[in-house]
Amino acid sequence: MAQENKICEHIEAIKELKLPLKHECSECVKNGGQWVHLRTCQTCGETLCCDSSPNQHMTKHAHKTGHPVVISAEPGERWLWCYKDESFAEY
């Protein structure tokens, strides 16, 4: 029997998505870095690079600030990720 994917309380608490204002990592732009994919924080709206990117700015942001949930900022991708609970949900 397949294990049921339980959505965590942090993702459940998201009532309105914060969408990216620009398709760029704000930290990479500051220091001339490059990114692979982007994620947008659902607490503050910051858009930063993913773990496949050299600087992994979004993971650093989540750990530093305690902001748990991000969405993919990539066109056509519709999912959320909670760093605290390692929970994934599509929308």
Secondary structure, DSSP 8 states (H G I E B T S, - for coil): --------HHHHT--S----SSSS-HHHHHHT---S-EEEETTT--EEE-TTSSS-HHHHHHHHH---EEEE-STT--EEEETTTTEEEE-
